[in-house]
Structure formats: C-alpha cells, structure tokens
Amino acid sequence: MAVPVPPAPHFSPRLTPHQVIIRPMVTEKGMHRANRHNAYTFEVVTAANKTDIRRAIEELFNVEVEKVAVQNRAGKMRRSRTRRTSTKAWKKAIVTLKPDFKINLF
C-alpha cells in the first residue's frame, strides 16, 4: 500500500525576501507581544503566503520561525465633503520565533 506524500511547500518565484517584508509594525501592542510572546508583527506584500513570509524572515534576520499567522486587513471607507474613497487593503503577518531567537528592531 502506497503512503501518501504531502506536496512540497509552494514558494513564489517572483518574490525575493526583501520584496516580501514591507516594514515592521512598531506599536505598543506589537512591542508587548514581542517581549512577552517572542512574536513580531510585519506588514507584508498581499501576494505573499505563509511559506514566503517564513523564508523571508529566516533569511533576513537569521532566526528560526516557529509559527506564522496572517491577517488580511480590509481598507476603510473615508470621505471628504462629497467624495468617497477607501484606504488600501493590506496584509499583516505575526511571526512567532523559537525561544532561543530574538529580533532587534532598534
């Protein structure tokens, strides 16, 4: 009987690690999460998936990633007088590192 083999992780060939990460989210909640839970928050490109984000963080910061959580943030409606527009939708990644590793953002 054949044993099923899981498919290999899919990497986006068009995204390099420097293109995946847009910026770290330096907020009060993010710093609390980093100090207490060793989890760091980044704004990432909307085309990136969890494996792209994991690979980018490991290559850029020389750390080992334990878990990646992703949130797709919807753009908010804004208005000015009679005009209605919306802000851009963006993607947020919360990256939890293994206990032995840290990222120095400052």
C-alpha positions in Angstrom: 0.0 0.0 0.0 1.4 3.4 -1.0 2.0 6.0 1.6 0.6 9.5 0.7 3.3 12.1 0.3 2.4 15.7 1.2 3.1 18.2 -1.6 6.2 20.4 -1.4 5.7 23.9 0.0 4.9 26.4 -2.7 7.3 29.3 -3.0 6.5 32.3 -5.1 9.3 32.5 -7.6 8.7 36.2 -8.2 9.2 37.4 -4.6 12.6 37.7 -3.0 12.9 38.0 0.8 13.4 41.8 0.5 10.2 42.2 -1.5 8.0 40.2 0.9 8.5 42.3 4.1 7.4 45.9 3.7 8.0 47.1 7.2 7.9 46.0 10.9 4.9 47.2 12.8 6.3 49.1 15.8 3.2 49.6 18.0 2.6 49.4 21.7 0.7 46.1 21.3 3.4 44.8 18.9 6.2 45.5 21.4 4.2 43.9 24.2 3.8 40.8 22.0 7.5 40.8 21.1 8.6 41.0 24.8 6.1 38.5 26.3 5.5 36.0 23.5 8.5 36.4 21.2 6.1 37.3 18.3 6.9 40.1 15.9 4.5 41.9 13.6 5.2 42.9 10.0 3.4 44.4 7.1 3.9 42.1 4.1 3.0 42.1 0.4 -0.5 40.9 -0.3 0.7 38.3 -2.7 2.9 36.5 -0.1 1.8 33.3 1.6 2.9 31.9 4.9 5.8 29.9 3.5 7.1 33.1 1.7 6.9 35.0 4.9 8.7 32.3 6.9 11.5 32.0 4.4 11.9 35.8 4.2 12.1 36.3 8.0 14.6 33.4 8.4 16.9 34.7 5.6 16.7 38.4 6.5 17.1 38.2 10.3 19.0 34.8 10.7 16.4 33.3 13.1 14.2 30.2 13.2 10.4 30.7 12.9 8.0 28.6 14.9 4.7 29.9 13.6 3.3 32.4 11.1 -0.2 33.9 11.4 -1.6 36.1 8.6 -4.4 38.7 8.7 -5.8 40.3 5.6 -6.8 43.8 6.6 -9.6 45.4 4.6 -9.4 49.1 3.6 -11.6 51.5 5.4 -14.1 53.9 3.8 -13.1 57.6 4.0 -14.9 60.6 2.9 -14.1 64.3 2.3 -17.1 66.5 1.5 -18.9 64.7 -1.3 -16.2 62.4 -2.3 -15.9 58.8 -1.0 -12.7 56.8 -1.2 -11.1 54.0 0.7 -7.7 53.2 2.1 -5.7 50.3 0.7 -6.2 46.8 1.9 -3.0 45.3 3.3 -1.7 42.1 4.9 -0.3 41.7 8.4 1.9 38.8 9.5 2.5 37.8 13.1 5.7 35.8 13.3 6.5 33.7 16.4 10.1 32.8 16.8 11.6 29.8 18.6 12.6 30.5 22.2 16.3 30.8 21.5 15.9 33.7 19.0 15.2 37.4 19.1 14.9 40.2 16.5 16.4 43.6 17.5 14.2 46.2 15.7 16.1 49.2 17.3 
